[in-house]
Amino acid sequence: MKPIYWYILLVIEVLLVGATIALRAMPLLIIALALPLLMYLLFKPDEDEEDAPISESEMDKRIALGKARVEAILKAEPKVPSGEARIRLLRICALAERIFDNFEDDPGDLAKAGRFLMYLDRFLPLVERYARLSSTPEGRELLSEEYNEDEFHELLETAEEGFSKGFKNYLANDVVEMKFFGKVLKRMMDVAEVGK
């Protein structure tokens, strides 16, 4: 279910529970209990949605596949002749590892990670190809004639910036959810005394 529907559902639920407690009205209690089921049935997510829940085994598989790609980039890194490019590749890999650590800590983020995984899939072959071409004199000659080294540095800069923004987005989602659910809990506790 999309997060916005959950937020709407929680707000309505809190209002209805509060009204039920205040008015002691049975019809409102029935509506409050039936509303989540109705909302779920009306806004049931499609199975192919990007943020649909994934199984733990699927999550483990995606994380392992992504980490294998990071390892492949690290394996190709020593073959890249430019020291600046190698340093940037190491930073990109460290950032990708932090993102995968975040996925392990917050599996909900992995369901939203389609673009990151796709970019990582497309980034790896470019790094491997550049490293392979750079490892031979003929390849370096072709690169110098056909491919401006600045283009590779720009690609690395773009990848680093994109992965960094993505990581910050995953963290920002956590902050938004924490604030929202904290407010809802506070309102619920304000409406009803615990233990009564």
Buried (B, 14 or more C-beta within 10 A) or exposed (E): BEBEBBBEBBBBBBBBBBBBBEEEEEEBBEBBEEBBEEBBEEBEEEEEEEBEBBEEEEBBEBBEEBBEBBEBBBEBBEBBBBEEBBEBBEBBBEBBBBBBEBBEEBBBBBBBBEEBBEBBEEBBEBBBEBBEBBBEEEBBEEBEEEEEBEEBBEBBEEBBEBBBEBBEEBEEBBEEBEEBEEEBEEBBEEBBEEEE
